């Protein structure tokens, strides 16, 4: 004979907890669908523009300064490099913030048992 007194049986509370966890996972998946290819391409575009725009603005300002205030050094090169550094920093901050938000979402809203 099998001794059932030593083995815990699944109670209705255990089953209700499992069903609740599965329902919460389904609701979470509906609220936050898995990003697709277009999301990735859009993300690359946003990051690219966040680097390109400050670089081009720096180059344009540098060209204007070189035409109106010629000197021994190139304002175009200096401001283009400054714009590139500023754009890269901007993209890094944005990506870090998005990564932290996605990590927070995974840690705090994942109701897996």
C-alpha positions in Angstrom: 0.0 0.0 0.0 1.1 3.5 -0.7 1.3 5.7 2.4 -0.3 9.0 1.4 0.1 10.6 4.8 3.7 11.5 4.1 3.1 13.0 0.6 1.5 16.4 0.4 -1.4 16.5 -2.0 -2.0 19.5 -4.2 -4.7 21.6 -2.6 -7.1 23.9 -4.4 -5.0 26.8 -3.1 -1.9 25.5 -4.9 -4.0 25.0 -8.1 -5.5 28.5 -7.8 -2.1 30.0 -7.3 -0.8 28.3 -10.5 -3.8 29.4 -12.5 -3.5 32.9 -11.2 0.2 33.0 -12.1 -0.5 31.7 -15.6 -3.3 34.3 -16.1 -0.9 37.1 -14.9 1.7 36.0 -17.4 -0.8 36.0 -20.2 -2.0 39.5 -19.3 1.6 40.7 -19.1 2.4 39.2 -22.5 -0.7 41.0 -23.9 0.3 44.3 -22.4 4.0 44.0 -23.5 4.3 42.0 -26.7 7.6 40.8 -27.8 9.3 43.4 -30.0 9.8 42.4 -33.6 12.2 43.2 -36.4 10.6 46.6 -37.0 11.1 47.6 -33.4 14.8 46.8 -33.6 15.2 48.7 -36.9 13.4 51.7 -35.4 15.6 51.5 -32.3 18.7 51.6 -34.5 17.2 54.6 -36.3 16.6 56.5 -33.1 20.1 55.8 -31.9 21.6 56.7 -35.2 19.7 60.0 -35.4 20.7 60.9 -31.8 24.3 60.7 -32.9 24.0 62.2 -36.4 22.0 65.3 -35.5 24.5 66.8 -33.0 27.4 65.9 -35.3 25.8 67.7 -38.3 24.8 70.7 -36.1 28.4 71.0 -34.9 29.7 70.8 -38.4 27.3 73.4 -39.7 28.1 75.8 -36.8 31.8 75.2 -37.4 31.4 76.0 -41.1 29.7 79.2 -40.3 32.3 80.2 -37.7 35.1 79.3 -40.2 33.6 81.6 -42.9 32.9 84.5 -40.5 35.9 84.2 -38.1 38.8 82.5 -39.9 41.6 81.5 -37.7 44.5 79.2 -37.2 42.4 76.2 -36.4 39.3 74.6 -37.9 36.1 75.3 -36.1 34.4 72.8 -38.3 36.5 69.9 -37.3 36.5 70.8 -33.6 32.7 71.3 -33.4 32.0 68.2 -35.5 34.1 66.1 -33.1 32.3 67.8 -30.1 28.9 67.0 -31.7 29.9 63.4 -32.2 31.0 63.0 -28.6 27.8 64.7 -27.4 25.7 62.5 -29.7 27.4 59.3 -28.6 26.9 60.3 -24.9 23.2 61.1 -25.6 22.7 57.6 -27.3 24.5 55.9 -24.4 22.3 57.6 -21.8 19.2 56.7 -23.8 20.1 53.1 -24.3 21.1 52.7 -20.6 17.7 54.2 -19.5 15.8 51.9 -21.9 17.8 48.8 -20.7 17.1 49.7 -17.1 13.4 50.1 -17.8 13.2 46.7 -19.5 15.1 45.1 -16.7 12.8 46.7 -14.1 9.8 45.4 -16.1 11.3 41.9 -16.2 12.1 41.9 -12.5 9.0 43.4 -11.0 6.2 42.3 -13.3 7.2 38.7 -14.0 4.7 36.6 -12.0 6.2 33.2 -12.6 5.9 30.8 -9.8 
